[in-house]
Amino acid sequence: MKEYELYLPLFLNDGTAVADEFIAGLGERLVAEFGGCTFFPQPNKGLWKMGNVVFRDDVVIFRVLTGDVRPARRFFRELKSELMRELQQEAILIVEKDAETL
């Protein structure tokens, strides 16, 4: 089983907030694809450094679990490209982890 975490920025690079409807629609899309998701709506702070510049983002996190790794990887690769384009981002963080349920 794999766990996927998607870190979604809450603001575009120009400071425009990502619409609540966009965020809700992403959750619905994950439910449709994986049968469920967990959404962590509290803003989290992301920091990363490129050269001498430190960038900051406010992000929310979506989490899904699946045993179907190949289709999940394909889905998340395509989703990542789409989100980077739509949200005008240099990168979108998606983490894949091994997971076991009890």
Phi and psi restraints in degrees (range 20) as a CNS / XPLOR table:
assign (resid 1 and name C) (resid 2 and name N)
       (resid 2 and name CA) (resid 2 and name C) 1.0 -121.4 20.0 2
assign (resid 2 and name N) (resid 2 and name CA)
       (resid 2 and name C) (resid 3 and name N) 1.0 148.9 20.0 2
assign (resid 2 and name C) (resid 3 and name N)
       (resid 3 and name CA) (resid 3 and name C) 1.0 -114.8 20.0 2
assign (resid 3 and name N) (resid 3 and name CA)
       (resid 3 and name C) (resid 4 and name N) 1.0 134.9 20.0 2
assign (resid 3 and name C) (resid 4 and name N)
       (resid 4 and name CA) (resid 4 and name C) 1.0 -119.9 20.0 2
assign (resid 4 and name N) (resid 4 and name CA)
       (resid 4 and name C) (resid 5 and name N) 1.0 131.3 20.0 2
assign (resid 4 and name C) (resid 5 and name N)
       (resid 5 and name CA) (resid 5 and name C) 1.0 -116.7 20.0 2
assign (resid 5 and name N) (resid 5 and name CA)
       (resid 5 and name C) (resid 6 and name N) 1.0 128.4 20.0 2
assign (resid 5 and name C) (resid 6 and name N)
       (resid 6 and name CA) (resid 6 and name C) 1.0 -111.4 20.0 2
assign (resid 6 and name N) (resid 6 and name CA)
       (resid 6 and name C) (resid 7 and name N) 1.0 120.2 20.0 2
assign (resid 6 and name C) (resid 7 and name N)
       (resid 7 and name CA) (resid 7 and name C) 1.0 -98.0 20.0 2
assign (resid 7 and name N) (resid 7 and name CA)
       (resid 7 and name C) (resid 8 and name N) 1.0 107.0 20.0 2
assign (resid 7 and name C) (resid 8 and name N)
       (resid 8 and name CA) (resid 8 and name C) 1.0 -102.1 20.0 2
assign (resid 8 and name N) (resid 8 and name CA)
       (resid 8 and name C) (resid 9 and name N) 1.0 121.9 20.0 2
assign (resid 8 and name C) (resid 9 and name N)
       (resid 9 and name CA) (resid 9 and name C) 1.0 -66.9 20.0 2
assign (resid 9 and name N) (resid 9 and name CA)
       (resid 9 and name C) (resid 10 and name N) 1.0 145.5 20.0 2
assign (resid 9 and name C) (resid 10 and name N)
       (resid 10 and name CA) (resid 10 and name C) 1.0 -92.0 20.0 2
assign (resid 10 and name N) (resid 10 and name CA)
       (resid 10 and name C) (resid 11 and name N) 1.0 -10.6 20.0 2
assign (resid 10 and name C) (resid 11 and name N)
       (resid 11 and name CA) (resid 11 and name C) 1.0 -136.6 20.0 2
assign (resid 11 and name N) (resid 11 and name CA)
       (resid 11 and name C) (resid 12 and name N) 1.0 143.4 20.0 2
assign (resid 11 and name C) (resid 12 and name N)
       (resid 12 and name CA) (resid 12 and name C) 1.0 -73.9 20.0 2
assign (resid 12 and name N) (resid 12 and name CA)
       (resid 12 and name C) (resid 13 and name N) 1.0 168.5 20.0 2
assign (resid 12 and name C) (resid 13 and name N)
       (resid 13 and name CA) (resid 13 and name C) 1.0 -62.8 20.0 2
assign (resid 13 and name N) (resid 13 and name CA)
       (resid 13 and name C) (resid 14 and name N) 1.0 -23.5 20.0 2
assign (resid 13 and name C) (resid 14 and name N)
       (resid 14 and name CA) (resid 14 and name C) 1.0 -87.5 20.0 2
assign (resid 14 and name N) (resid 14 and name CA)
       (resid 14 and name C) (resid 15 and name N) 1.0 4.3 20.0 2
assign (resid 14 and name C) (resid 15 and name N)
       (resid 15 and name CA) (resid 15 and name C) 1.0 93.3 20.0 2
assign (resid 15 and name N) (resid 15 and name CA)
       (resid 15 and name C) (resid 16 and name N) 1.0 -5.6 20.0 2
assign (resid 15 and name C) (resid 16 and name N)
       (resid 16 and name CA) (resid 16 and name C) 1.0 -68.5 20.0 2
assign (resid 16 and name N) (resid 16 and name CA)
       (resid 16 and name C) (resid 17 and name N) 1.0 131.9 20.0 2
assign (resid 16 and name C) (resid 17 and name N)
       (resid 17 and name CA) (resid 17 and name C) 1.0 -70.4 20.0 2
assign (resid 17 and name N) (resid 17 and name CA)
       (resid 17 and name C) (resid 18 and name N) 1.0 140.6 20.0 2
assign (resid 17 and name C) (resid 18 and name N)
       (resid 18 and name CA) (resid 18 and name C) 1.0 -70.8 20.0 2
assign (resid 18 and name N) (resid 18 and name CA)
       (resid 18 and name C) (resid 19 and name N) 1.0 131.0 20.0 2
assign (resid 18 and name C) (resid 19 and name N)
       (resid 19 and name CA) (resid 19 and name C) 1.0 -62.8 20.0 2
assign (resid 19 and name N) (resid 19 and name CA)
       (resid 19 and name C) (resid 20 and name N) 1.0 140.3 20.0 2
assign (resid 19 and name C) (resid 20 and name N)
       (resid 20 and name CA) (resid 20 and name C) 1.0 -56.0 20.0 2
assign (resid 20 and name N) (resid 20 and name CA)
       (resid 20 and name C) (resid 21 and name N) 1.0 -36.2 20.0 2
assign (resid 20 and name C) (resid 21 and name N)
       (resid 21 and name CA) (resid 21 and name C) 1.0 -64.5 20.0 2
assign (resid 21 and name N) (resid 21 and name CA)
       (resid 21 and name C) (resid 22 and name N) 1.0 -36.0 20.0 2
assign (resid 21 and name C) (resid 22 and name N)
       (resid 22 and name CA) (resid 22 and name C) 1.0 -64.3 20.0 2
assign (resid 22 and name N) (resid 22 and name CA)
       (resid 22 and name C) (resid 23 and name N) 1.0 -44.8 20.0 2
assign (resid 22 and name C) (resid 23 and name N)
       (resid 23 and name CA) (resid 23 and name C) 1.0 -64.8 20.0 2
assign (resid 23 and name N) (resid 23 and name CA)
       (resid 23 and name C) (resid 24 and name N) 1.0 -45.3 20.0 2
assign (resid 23 and name C) (resid 24 and name N)
       (resid 24 and name CA) (resid 24 and name C) 1.0 -61.8 20.0 2
assign (resid 24 and name N) (resid 24 and name CA)
       (resid 24 and name C) (resid 25 and name N) 1.0 -41.5 20.0 2
assign (resid 24 and name C) (resid 25 and name N)
       (resid 25 and name CA) (resid 25 and name C) 1.0 -63.4 20.0 2
assign (resid 25 and name N) (resid 25 and name CA)
       (resid 25 and name C) (resid 26 and name N) 1.0 -35.7 20.0 2
assign (resid 25 and name C) (resid 26 and name N)
       (resid 26 and name CA) (resid 26 and name C) 1.0 -64.9 20.0 2
assign (resid 26 and name N) (resid 26 and name CA)
       (resid 26 and name C) (resid 27 and name N) 1.0 -42.1 20.0 2
assign (resid 26 and name C) (resid 27 and name N)
       (resid 27 and name CA) (resid 27 and name C) 1.0 -60.8 20.0 2
assign (resid 27 and name N) (resid 27 and name CA)
       (resid 27 and name C) (resid 28 and name N) 1.0 -43.0 20.0 2
assign (resid 27 and name C) (resid 28 and name N)
       (resid 28 and name CA) (resid 28 and name C) 1.0 -64.0 20.0 2
assign (resid 28 and name N) (resid 28 and name CA)
       (resid 28 and name C) (resid 29 and name N) 1.0 -37.9 20.0 2
assign (resid 28 and name C) (resid 29 and name N)
       (resid 29 and name CA) (resid 29 and name C) 1.0 -65.0 20.0 2
assign (resid 29 and name N) (resid 29 and name CA)
       (resid 29 and name C) (resid 30 and name N) 1.0 -40.3 20.0 2
assign (resid 29 and name C) (resid 30 and name N)
       (resid 30 and name CA) (resid 30 and name C) 1.0 -66.3 20.0 2
assign (resid 30 and name N) (resid 30 and name CA)
       (resid 30 and name C) (resid 31 and name N) 1.0 -40.0 20.0 2
assign (resid 30 and name C) (resid 31 and name N)
       (resid 31 and name CA) (resid 31 and name C) 1.0 -62.5 20.0 2
assign (resid 31 and name N) (resid 31 and name CA)
       (resid 31 and name C) (resid 32 and name N) 1.0 -42.9 20.0 2
assign (resid 31 and name C) (resid 32 and name N)
       (resid 32 and name CA) (resid 32 and name C) 1.0 -62.7 20.0 2
assign (resid 32 and name N) (resid 32 and name CA)
       (resid 32 and name C) (resid 33 and name N) 1.0 -38.3 20.0 2
assign (resid 32 and name C) (resid 33 and name N)
       (resid 33 and name CA) (resid 33 and name C) 1.0 -79.5 20.0 2
assign (resid 33 and name N) (resid 33 and name CA)
       (resid 33 and name C) (resid 34 and name N) 1.0 -39.7 20.0 2
assign (resid 33 and name C) (resid 34 and name N)
       (resid 34 and name CA) (resid 34 and name C) 1.0 -115.6 20.0 2
assign (resid 34 and name N) (resid 34 and name CA)
       (resid 34 and name C) (resid 35 and name N) 1.0 -4.0 20.0 2
assign (resid 34 and name C) (resid 35 and name N)
       (resid 35 and name CA) (resid 35 and name C) 1.0 86.1 20.0 2
assign (resid 35 and name N) (resid 35 and name CA)
       (resid 35 and name C) (resid 36 and name N) 1.0 -2.4 20.0 2
assign (resid 35 and name C) (resid 36 and name N)
       (resid 36 and name CA) (resid 36 and name C) 1.0 171.0 20.0 2
assign (resid 36 and name N) (resid 36 and name CA)
       (resid 36 and name C) (resid 37 and name N) 1.0 164.4 20.0 2
assign (resid 36 and name C) (resid 37 and name N)
       (resid 37 and name CA) (resid 37 and name C) 1.0 -159.8 20.0 2
assign (resid 37 and name N) (resid 37 and name CA)
       (resid 37 and name C) (resid 38 and name N) 1.0 160.7 20.0 2
assign (resid 37 and name C) (resid 38 and name N)
       (resid 38 and name CA) (resid 38 and name C) 1.0 -112.2 20.0 2
assign (resid 38 and name N) (resid 38 and name CA)
       (resid 38 and name C) (resid 39 and name N) 1.0 134.2 20.0 2
assign (resid 38 and name C) (resid 39 and name N)
       (resid 39 and name CA) (resid 39 and name C) 1.0 -116.9 20.0 2
assign (resid 39 and name N) (resid 39 and name CA)
       (resid 39 and name C) (resid 40 and name N) 1.0 127.7 20.0 2
assign (resid 39 and name C) (resid 40 and name N)
       (resid 40 and name CA) (resid 40 and name C) 1.0 -106.6 20.0 2
assign (resid 40 and name N) (resid 40 and name CA)
       (resid 40 and name C) (resid 41 and name N) 1.0 92.7 20.0 2
assign (resid 40 and name C) (resid 41 and name N)
       (resid 41 and name CA) (resid 41 and name C) 1.0 -75.7 20.0 2
assign (resid 41 and name N) (resid 41 and name CA)
       (resid 41 and name C) (resid 42 and name N) 1.0 -15.1 20.0 2
assign (resid 41 and name C) (resid 42 and name N)
       (resid 42 and name CA) (resid 42 and name C) 1.0 -68.9 20.0 2
assign (resid 42 and name N) (resid 42 and name CA)
       (resid 42 and name C) (resid 43 and name N) 1.0 132.7 20.0 2
assign (resid 42 and name C) (resid 43 and name N)
       (resid 43 and name CA) (resid 43 and name C) 1.0 -62.8 20.0 2
assign (resid 43 and name N) (resid 43 and name CA)
       (resid 43 and name C) (resid 44 and name N) 1.0 136.4 20.0 2
assign (resid 43 and name C) (resid 44 and name N)
       (resid 44 and name CA) (resid 44 and name C) 1.0 -115.2 20.0 2
assign (resid 44 and name N) (resid 44 and name CA)
       (resid 44 and name C) (resid 45 and name N) 1.0 150.5 20.0 2
assign (resid 44 and name C) (resid 45 and name N)
       (resid 45 and name CA) (resid 45 and name C) 1.0 -96.7 20.0 2
assign (resid 45 and name N) (resid 45 and name CA)
       (resid 45 and name C) (resid 46 and name N) 1.0 127.9 20.0 2
assign (resid 45 and name C) (resid 46 and name N)
       (resid 46 and name CA) (resid 46 and name C) 1.0 -112.4 20.0 2
assign (resid 46 and name N) (resid 46 and name CA)
       (resid 46 and name C) (resid 47 and name N) 1.0 134.9 20.0 2
assign (resid 46 and name C) (resid 47 and name N)
       (resid 47 and name CA) (resid 47 and name C) 1.0 -129.2 20.0 2
assign (resid 47 and name N) (resid 47 and name CA)
       (resid 47 and name C) (resid 48 and name N) 1.0 138.6 20.0 2
assign (resid 47 and name C) (resid 48 and name N)
       (resid 48 and name CA) (resid 48 and name C) 1.0 -153.1 20.0 2
assign (resid 48 and name N) (resid 48 and name CA)
       (resid 48 and name C) (resid 49 and name N) 1.0 157.3 20.0 2
assign (resid 48 and name C) (resid 49 and name N)
       (resid 49 and name CA) (resid 49 and name C) 1.0 -117.6 20.0 2
assign (resid 49 and name N) (resid 49 and name CA)
       (resid 49 and name C) (resid 50 and name N) 1.0 132.7 20.0 2
assign (resid 49 and name C) (resid 50 and name N)
       (resid 50 and name CA) (resid 50 and name C) 1.0 -127.6 20.0 2
assign (resid 50 and name N) (resid 50 and name CA)
       (resid 50 and name C) (resid 51 and name N) 1.0 115.3 20.0 2
assign (resid 50 and name C) (resid 51 and name N)
       (resid 51 and name CA) (resid 51 and name C) 1.0 64.6 20.0 2
assign (resid 51 and name N) (resid 51 and name CA)
       (resid 51 and name C) (resid 52 and name N) 1.0 -127.3 20.0 2
assign (resid 51 and name C) (resid 52 and name N)
       (resid 52 and name CA) (resid 52 and name C) 1.0 -101.1 20.0 2
assign (resid 52 and name N) (resid 52 and name CA)
       (resid 52 and name C) (resid 53 and name N) 1.0 8.9 20.0 2
assign (resid 52 and name C) (resid 53 and name N)
       (resid 53 and name CA) (resid 53 and name C) 1.0 -106.6 20.0 2
assign (resid 53 and name N) (resid 53 and name CA)
       (resid 53 and name C) (resid 54 and name N) 1.0 131.3 20.0 2
assign (resid 53 and name C) (resid 54 and name N)
       (resid 54 and name CA) (resid 54 and name C) 1.0 -99.6 20.0 2
assign (resid 54 and name N) (resid 54 and name CA)
       (resid 54 and name C) (resid 55 and name N) 1.0 124.5 20.0 2
assign (resid 54 and name C) (resid 55 and name N)
       (resid 55 and name CA) (resid 55 and name C) 1.0 -101.2 20.0 2
assign (resid 55 and name N) (resid 55 and name CA)
       (resid 55 and name C) (resid 56 and name N) 1.0 148.8 20.0 2
assign (resid 55 and name C) (resid 56 and name N)
       (resid 56 and name CA) (resid 56 and name C) 1.0 -128.8 20.0 2
assign (resid 56 and name N) (resid 56 and name CA)
       (resid 56 and name C) (resid 57 and name N) 1.0 140.5 20.0 2
assign (resid 56 and name C) (resid 57 and name N)
       (resid 57 and name CA) (resid 57 and name C) 1.0 -137.6 20.0 2
assign (resid 57 and name N) (resid 57 and name CA)
       (resid 57 and name C) (resid 58 and name N) 1.0 146.2 20.0 2
assign (resid 57 and name C) (resid 58 and name N)
       (resid 58 and name CA) (resid 58 and name C) 1.0 -96.4 20.0 2
assign (resid 58 and name N) (resid 58 and name CA)
       (resid 58 and name C) (resid 59 and name N) 1.0 128.3 20.0 2
assign (resid 58 and name C) (resid 59 and name N)
       (resid 59 and name CA) (resid 59 and name C) 1.0 -131.8 20.0 2
assign (resid 59 and name N) (resid 59 and name CA)
       (resid 59 and name C) (resid 60 and name N) 1.0 155.9 20.0 2
assign (resid 59 and name C) (resid 60 and name N)
       (resid 60 and name CA) (resid 60 and name C) 1.0 -115.8 20.0 2
assign (resid 60 and name N) (resid 60 and name CA)
       (resid 60 and name C) (resid 61 and name N) 1.0 160.8 20.0 2
assign (resid 60 and name C) (resid 61 and name N)
       (resid 61 and name CA) (resid 61 and name C) 1.0 -122.7 20.0 2
assign (resid 61 and name N) (resid 61 and name CA)
       (resid 61 and name C) (resid 62 and name N) 1.0 133.9 20.0 2
assign (resid 61 and name C) (resid 62 and name N)
       (resid 62 and name CA) (resid 62 and name C) 1.0 -110.4 20.0 2
assign (resid 62 and name N) (resid 62 and name CA)
       (resid 62 and name C) (resid 63 and name N) 1.0 141.0 20.0 2
assign (resid 62 and name C) (resid 63 and name N)
       (resid 63 and name CA) (resid 63 and name C) 1.0 -131.1 20.0 2
assign (resid 63 and name N) (resid 63 and name CA)
       (resid 63 and name C) (resid 64 and name N) 1.0 136.0 20.0 2
assign (resid 63 and name C) (resid 64 and name N)
       (resid 64 and name CA) (resid 64 and name C) 1.0 -133.5 20.0 2
assign (resid 64 and name N) (resid 64 and name CA)
       (resid 64 and name C) (resid 65 and name N) 1.0 154.5 20.0 2
assign (resid 64 and name C) (resid 65 and name N)
       (resid 65 and name CA) (resid 65 and name C) 1.0 -119.9 20.0 2
assign (resid 65 and name N) (resid 65 and name CA)
       (resid 65 and name C) (resid 66 and name N) 1.0 141.3 20.0 2
assign (resid 65 and name C) (resid 66 and name N)
       (resid 66 and name CA) (resid 66 and name C) 1.0 -157.3 20.0 2
assign (resid 66 and name N) (resid 66 and name CA)
       (resid 66 and name C) (resid 67 and name N) 1.0 151.7 20.0 2
assign (resid 66 and name C) (resid 67 and name N)
       (resid 67 and name CA) (resid 67 and name C) 1.0 -97.0 20.0 2
assign (resid 67 and name N) (resid 67 and name CA)
       (resid 67 and name C) (resid 68 and name N) 1.0 -9.1 20.0 2
assign (resid 67 and name C) (resid 68 and name N)
       (resid 68 and name CA) (resid 68 and name C) 1.0 -93.7 20.0 2
assign (resid 68 and name N) (resid 68 and name CA)
       (resid 68 and name C) (resid 69 and name N) 1.0 83.7 20.0 2
assign (resid 68 and name C) (resid 69 and name N)
       (resid 69 and name CA) (resid 69 and name C) 1.0 -70.3 20.0 2
assign (resid 69 and name N) (resid 69 and name CA)
       (resid 69 and name C) (resid 70 and name N) 1.0 -47.0 20.0 2
assign (resid 69 and name C) (resid 70 and name N)
       (resid 70 and name CA) (resid 70 and name C) 1.0 -58.9 20.0 2
assign (resid 70 and name N) (resid 70 and name CA)
       (resid 70 and name C) (resid 71 and name N) 1.0 -51.4 20.0 2
assign (resid 70 and name C) (resid 71 and name N)
       (resid 71 and name CA) (resid 71 and name C) 1.0 -64.9 20.0 2
assign (resid 71 and name N) (resid 71 and name CA)
       (resid 71 and name C) (resid 72 and name N) 1.0 -32.7 20.0 2
assign (resid 71 and name C) (resid 72 and name N)
       (resid 72 and name CA) (resid 72 and name C) 1.0 -65.2 20.0 2
assign (resid 72 and name N) (resid 72 and name CA)
       (resid 72 and name C) (resid 73 and name N) 1.0 -44.6 20.0 2
assign (resid 72 and name C) (resid 73 and name N)
       (resid 73 and name CA) (resid 73 and name C) 1.0 -61.9 20.0 2
assign (resid 73 and name N) (resid 73 and name CA)
       (resid 73 and name C) (resid 74 and name N) 1.0 -42.6 20.0 2
assign (resid 73 and name C) (resid 74 and name N)
       (resid 74 and name CA) (resid 74 and name C) 1.0 -62.1 20.0 2
assign (resid 74 and name N) (resid 74 and name CA)
       (resid 74 and name C) (resid 75 and name N) 1.0 -47.1 20.0 2
assign (resid 74 and name C) (resid 75 and name N)
       (resid 75 and name CA) (resid 75 and name C) 1.0 -57.3 20.0 2
assign (resid 75 and name N) (resid 75 and name CA)
       (resid 75 and name C) (resid 76 and name N) 1.0 -49.2 20.0 2
assign (resid 75 and name C) (resid 76 and name N)
       (resid 76 and name CA) (resid 76 and name C) 1.0 -70.5 20.0 2
assign (resid 76 and name N) (resid 76 and name CA)
       (resid 76 and name C) (resid 77 and name N) 1.0 -32.6 20.0 2
assign (resid 76 and name C) (resid 77 and name N)
       (resid 77 and name CA) (resid 77 and name C) 1.0 -62.9 20.0 2
assign (resid 77 and name N) (resid 77 and name CA)
       (resid 77 and name C) (resid 78 and name N) 1.0 -46.0 20.0 2
assign (resid 77 and name C) (resid 78 and name N)
       (resid 78 and name CA) (resid 78 and name C) 1.0 -66.2 20.0 2
assign (resid 78 and name N) (resid 78 and name CA)
       (resid 78 and name C) (resid 79 and name N) 1.0 -42.1 20.0 2
assign (resid 78 and name C) (resid 79 and name N)
       (resid 79 and name CA) (resid 79 and name C) 1.0 -63.0 20.0 2
assign (resid 79 and name N) (resid 79 and name CA)
       (resid 79 and name C) (resid 80 and name N) 1.0 -41.6 20.0 2
assign (resid 79 and name C) (resid 80 and name N)
       (resid 80 and name CA) (resid 80 and name C) 1.0 -59.0 20.0 2
assign (resid 80 and name N) (resid 80 and name CA)
       (resid 80 and name C) (resid 81 and name N) 1.0 -47.9 20.0 2
assign (resid 80 and name C) (resid 81 and name N)
       (resid 81 and name CA) (resid 81 and name C) 1.0 -60.2 20.0 2
assign (resid 81 and name N) (resid 81 and name CA)
       (resid 81 and name C) (resid 82 and name N) 1.0 -43.4 20.0 2
assign (resid 81 and name C) (resid 82 and name N)
       (resid 82 and name CA) (resid 82 and name C) 1.0 -62.7 20.0 2
assign (resid 82 and name N) (resid 82 and name CA)
       (resid 82 and name C) (resid 83 and name N) 1.0 -46.0 20.0 2
assign (resid 82 and name C) (resid 83 and name N)
       (resid 83 and name CA) (resid 83 and name C) 1.0 -66.7 20.0 2
assign (resid 83 and name N) (resid 83 and name CA)
       (resid 83 and name C) (resid 84 and name N) 1.0 -39.2 20.0 2
assign (resid 83 and name C) (resid 84 and name N)
       (resid 84 and name CA) (resid 84 and name C) 1.0 -60.1 20.0 2
assign (resid 84 and name N) (resid 84 and name CA)
       (resid 84 and name C) (resid 85 and name N) 1.0 -42.0 20.0 2
assign (resid 84 and name C) (resid 85 and name N)
       (resid 85 and name CA) (resid 85 and name C) 1.0 -69.5 20.0 2
assign (resid 85 and name N) (resid 85 and name CA)
       (resid 85 and name C) (resid 86 and name N) 1.0 -51.3 20.0 2
assign (resid 85 and name C) (resid 86 and name N)
       (resid 86 and name CA) (resid 86 and name C) 1.0 -67.5 20.0 2
assign (resid 86 and name N) (resid 86 and name CA)
       (resid 86 and name C) (resid 87 and name N) 1.0 -35.5 20.0 2
assign (resid 86 and name C) (resid 87 and name N)
       (resid 87 and name CA) (resid 87 and name C) 1.0 -98.4 20.0 2
assign (resid 87 and name N) (resid 87 and name CA)
       (resid 87 and name C) (resid 88 and name N) 1.0 4.6 20.0 2
assign (resid 87 and name C) (resid 88 and name N)
       (resid 88 and name CA) (resid 88 and name C) 1.0 54.1 20.0 2
assign (resid 88 and name N) (resid 88 and name CA)
       (resid 88 and name C) (resid 89 and name N) 1.0 50.6 20.0 2
assign (resid 88 and name C) (resid 89 and name N)
       (resid 89 and name CA) (resid 89 and name C) 1.0 -109.5 20.0 2
assign (resid 89 and name N) (resid 89 and name CA)
       (resid 89 and name C) (resid 90 and name N) 1.0 148.3 20.0 2
assign (resid 89 and name C) (resid 90 and name N)
       (resid 90 and name CA) (resid 90 and name C) 1.0 -72.4 20.0 2
assign (resid 90 and name N) (resid 90 and name CA)
       (resid 90 and name C) (resid 91 and name N) 1.0 -30.3 20.0 2
assign (resid 90 and name C) (resid 91 and name N)
       (resid 91 and name CA) (resid 91 and name C) 1.0 -156.2 20.0 2
assign (resid 91 and name N) (resid 91 and name CA)
       (resid 91 and name C) (resid 92 and name N) 1.0 154.8 20.0 2
assign (resid 91 and name C) (resid 92 and name N)
       (resid 92 and name CA) (resid 92 and name C) 1.0 -129.3 20.0 2
assign (resid 92 and name N) (resid 92 and name CA)
       (resid 92 and name C) (resid 93 and name N) 1.0 128.6 20.0 2
assign (resid 92 and name C) (resid 93 and name N)
       (resid 93 and name CA) (resid 93 and name C) 1.0 -86.7 20.0 2
assign (resid 93 and name N) (resid 93 and name CA)
       (resid 93 and name C) (resid 94 and name N) 1.0 123.4 20.0 2
assign (resid 93 and name C) (resid 94 and name N)
       (resid 94 and name CA) (resid 94 and name C) 1.0 -129.9 20.0 2
assign (resid 94 and name N) (resid 94 and name CA)
       (resid 94 and name C) (resid 95 and name N) 1.0 124.7 20.0 2
assign (resid 94 and name C) (resid 95 and name N)
       (resid 95 and name CA) (resid 95 and name C) 1.0 -111.4 20.0 2
assign (resid 95 and name N) (resid 95 and name CA)
       (resid 95 and name C) (resid 96 and name N) 1.0 134.3 20.0 2
assign (resid 95 and name C) (resid 96 and name N)
       (resid 96 and name CA) (resid 96 and name C) 1.0 -110.9 20.0 2
assign (resid 96 and name N) (resid 96 and name CA)
       (resid 96 and name C) (resid 97 and name N) 1.0 129.9 20.0 2
assign (resid 96 and name C) (resid 97 and name N)
       (resid 97 and name CA) (resid 97 and name C) 1.0 -132.8 20.0 2
assign (resid 97 and name N) (resid 97 and name CA)
       (resid 97 and name C) (resid 98 and name N) 1.0 150.9 20.0 2
assign (resid 97 and name C) (resid 98 and name N)
       (resid 98 and name CA) (resid 98 and name C) 1.0 -71.0 20.0 2
assign (resid 98 and name N) (resid 98 and name CA)
       (resid 98 and name C) (resid 99 and name N) 1.0 141.9 20.0 2
assign (resid 98 and name C) (resid 99 and name N)
       (resid 99 and name CA) (resid 99 and name C) 1.0 -143.6 20.0 2
assign (resid 99 and name N) (resid 99 and name CA)
       (resid 99 and name C) (resid 100 and name N) 1.0 148.6 20.0 2
assign (resid 99 and name C) (resid 100 and name N)
       (resid 100 and name CA) (resid 100 and name C) 1.0 -129.3 20.0 2
assign (resid 100 and name N) (resid 100 and name CA)
       (resid 100 and name C) (resid 101 and name N) 1.0 140.2 20.0 2
assign (resid 100 and name C) (resid 101 and name N)
       (resid 101 and name CA) (resid 101 and name C) 1.0 -105.6 20.0 2
assign (resid 101 and name N) (resid 101 and name CA)
       (resid 101 and name C) (resid 102 and name N) 1.0 150.7 20.0 2
